[in-house]
């Protein structure tokens, strides 16, 4: 019976794995759960937990506590998803649901089966003698009030992280991750190595989207939110383990209402992978120090490498890990052949995982952008002493390098002092690199200060605990002030992040609360902040494109990856698009210019999208002036009557075109063989005299016409014809050219000469391989005779008017124009 009890978690895990596999594979759920719940539970089980639990049950189950088992299982779950998914992508060139389910199923079933069959003896590496410990393990008696407060804080954290997670539209960075995930599913392009960050966020998004059956906001954000929540719980447990329950609880109070943590938790971004993996790595090395268990050392190496697969920020905790490793080796005195084998295997596995991505990444042509930051946060004892010098540096009284020197000197003093505990030194070393780097050396830090939030919160909690409990007469007053400030902060996070009916930052100062002063940064440069609730109306546009009520190209006063996502890859066409979509509040600030006079003349206001009863978006549909009728626009309300985007199960196959490029490039009339154009050597010789540049004669400037679309709906006297040409640059184009479009044969009745895309994509910006969608509007005269007419297309250099040669199939000059196969009949 005793052995059966020890095997129950593994038996339960095996049964849950089988049920979860069936629920994902089954076309119809056997129970009447809500669709989102039925899909999200097995998805989260596999992406974040079950495979990791199987590994932990097999290797460590009988030697760690239940809470620690869950903690390590979740970390290994993410590891299996990220590393396993990456290697599967290398193997097959794409990821599918079947390959992922096979990976999860094999690891889970085999791991749990081995755990069940395994005998109950302890692993020899776990049986280290109990030596004196200078990194204290704090074990205090249980207090029911403490437990109530702990549960309350965990519930508050759950509220801030998970509630209304799918409310906001995708941010641009999130949409980029989703678009890259779609490219991974399709096996298109190079979505992993062309990414300027690690592969983790893309692989996790692929896994959640495929297992859930949709790349909507909820399934995409759930694994990332859970990772953030894991980082918060892990920070508390780490604080409890090394500083005691009071510091841990204060640290939890601080990190639960930390705006940076809440903001990142509500986004599908790499921060929510880097943070939990870094916290777990430190946790494992602390446990390695205490127990000498090389499994902890192995897991710590794996977790820190996985953190770096999220972003190179993950390397921030390496000094702390190295310090703990040295302390652990000194404490246990176990440098023997067995130890050497474990350490070698641990480091080798970490190196293999690291190199499997970063070796090809550094060999790829991707240019890694510099991460430039400014951080305003300071923390702990070091910051208290250095604060006056830092203020003088920030205000210009002292140059910045003074503060840097002071910071490094103070850190050195504390780290070398024998009076500073090893526990505190671990946190200082964890804080050392990212705090100094992003505060003093990097100019524009953006949001990268997230990486030192766990150690900063623990260090701040350590200082507060000393002030409250070790300075006479401060406990009551200090506790009262702390609770008041904490309550004000928690309520502010509530109205900023959770009041979707207010959209506080987006509408600021409309709903400004009387308790809080006016934000000094107002008016904000950008209102679409990290994690703040907002909707701009694009969810309705996505639904209409999904149902086919909208179809075709568009243009607007806003531009962002998220808009490419919500328009499902429909081409963004600046020249007489089918739709103009104008937003009241946009991702771009200031908003992009649009031709209002053309909209007024040729377009009809078709629909308005309101969010919380406030207009956010207007859509105008192209209507020929003669046929234009004034109608009342349809009004859609979000989120009241908006059909949830996730219910449409938007899949990778539904996205038009290449997700790594700007939408769909697919002519409805592709040419059997491309028509190529190139300047004749004699033309280049003449241009040499015009440009006074002897290199002109070496210009290639070769382009190809791949196909076209033609809208003949209004092809009549006084009407218009919309012609869209699809070009590809076969070489880089140096000179400026205009595209001429002539309607007629010997007699030209109408023409539409312009730089490509109404001047938005001039040829001198074209680079080899660029694909350009170029629209021309042919305005027909009122007196055009009835008959059938061809359309002629070509290019000429703007300054000279000289035309490029049209090449035949042998690339020999064959005139200077091409005639499109379609003939236009005018009646």
Secondary structure, 3 states (H helix, E strand, C coil): CHHHHHHHHHHHHHHHHHHHHHHHHCCCCCCCCCHHHHHHHHHHHHHHCHHHHHHHHHHCHHHCCHHHHHHHHHHHHHHHHHHHHHHHHHHHCCCCHHHHHHHHHHHHHHHHHHHHHCCCCCCHHHCCCCCCCCCCCCCCCCCHHHHHHHHHHHHHHHHHHHCCCCCCCCCHHHHHHHHHHHHHHHCCCCCCCCCCCCCHHHHHHHHHHHHHCCCCHHHHHHHHHHHHHHHHHHHHHHHHHHCCHHHHHHHHHHHHCCHHHHHHHCCCCCHHHHHHHHHHHHHHHHHHHHHCCHHHHHHHHHHHHHHHHHCHHHHHHHHHHHHHHHHHHHHHCCCCHHHHHHHHHHHHHHHHHHHHHHHHHHHCCCCCCCCCCCCCCCCHHHHHHHHHHHHHHHCCCCCHHHHHHHHHHHHHHHHHCCCCCHHHHHHHHHHHHHHHHHHHHCCCCCCHHHHHHHHHHHHHHHHHHHHHHHCCCCHHHHHHHHHHHHHHHHHHHHHHHHCCCCCHHHHCCCCCCCCCCCCCCCCCCCCCCCCCCCCCCHHHHHHHHHHCCCCCCEEECCCCHHHHHHCCCCCECCCCCCEEEEECCCCCCCCCCCCHHHHHHHEEEEEEEEECCEEEEEEEEECCCCCCCCCCCEEEEECCCCCCHHHHCCCHHHCCCECCCCECCCCCEEEEEEEEEECCHHHHHHHHHHHCCHHHHHCCCCEEEEEEEEECCCCCCCCEEEEEEEEEECCCCCCCEEEEEEEECCCEEEECCECHHHHCCCHHHCCCCCEEEEEEEEECCCCCCCEEECEEEEEEECCCCCECEEECCCCCECCCCEECCCCEEEC
